[in-house]
Amino acid sequence: MKLILAVIQDQDSNRLSNALVDHNFRATKLASTGGFLKSGNTTFIIGTEDIRVEKALEIIRDNCKSRDQLVAPVSPMGGNADSYVPYPVEVQVGGATVFVLPVDLFHQF
């Protein structure tokens, strides 16, 4: 058995949730916040049999797309202002960060 932790952008959350249900995956959704852009994320916790891991990863890949977004930089406080860029910067956000972990023991009560 495997535990899949998938951190995705909030915009993809409902689409991924529906796709997982359509393919009979049980998942727990947690609200989370990214450290870099400090924007909302959703973390999915999915437990599945080893043989279904690739299918789960395919569903995540198909439903979580990266996109470009303009981000206003944070001004430096007490730091060196030489590298500060005072205008919005386009960065790539979205997609998914996925961890697949082995599960030694599983109970469902």
N, C-alpha and C positions, 0 to 999 in steps of 0.2 A: 504494500500500500504506500501511496505517496501523498504528501501535503504540498499543495501548490499555493504560493502566496503571489498574487498579481497586483501590483500597484499601477493604477491607471488614472487617466485624467477624468474628472467628473463628467465631462461632456460625453464620454463613451460608456458611462456606467449603466444606464438603462438598456442600451443596445446589447451590451455584453451580458447583463443579467437575463434578459429575455432569451438570448441565444443559448446560454447555459441551461436554462429551464427547458427549452425546446429539445435539447439533447440529453435530458435526464441527469444533469449534474446538479448536485446540491452545493450551495455556496453560502457563505456568510459574508455580508458586506460591512465594512467598517469605514467611517469617515476618517480621512487622514489629511495631513498638510505637508506639502513638499518643502524642503529646506532651502532650495535654490531660489525659486520664484515665489515661495510662500503662498502658493495657490492651492486650492482644494483638490484633493485626490480621493480616490476610493480604493481601498484595499480589499480584494476578494480572497477569502480563505476557502480552498476547495480540497476536499479529501476524495481520493479516487483510487481505484485499482491500478496497478502498474500498466496493464495493457491499454488503459484509457487515457494515459497521460498525453500521448501525442495528439489525440483528438481534442483534449482540453486546450492544449497549446495552439492548435490550429484555429479553434474558436476564438481564443484570445487574439491571435494574430489577425484574424479576419475582421474583428470588431473594434479594435483599438488602433486608430490611425494617428500618425504624427502630423502636425500642422505647424505652420509658421505663425508667430505671434509677436506683436510689438510690445516691448517691455520698457517701462520707464526705470532708469537706473536709480539706485539709492545713493544719495550724496554721502561722501565720506565724513565721518564724525571724528575729528581729531587725527585723521590719517593724512596721508600724502594725497593732495588734490591733483597732482600732476597726471595721474592716470584716470581721473574722473572724466566720464563722457556725459555731457549735460543734455543729450537728446536721446529719444527712444531708440532702442536697439532691437533688431529682429532676431529672434531665437527660435529654435525648433523645440516644440513641446508635444506632449502626447505620446502615443505609442504605449508600451507597457514594459515594466520592469518585473520580471518573473523569476521566482525562486522555486525550485522543486526539491523537496526534502524527503528523506526516507522516514517512514513511520514504523516504529518498532511494535507499538501496541495501540489498539483502537477500541474504544467502548462507546456504545450509544445506549443511553438509558431513557 
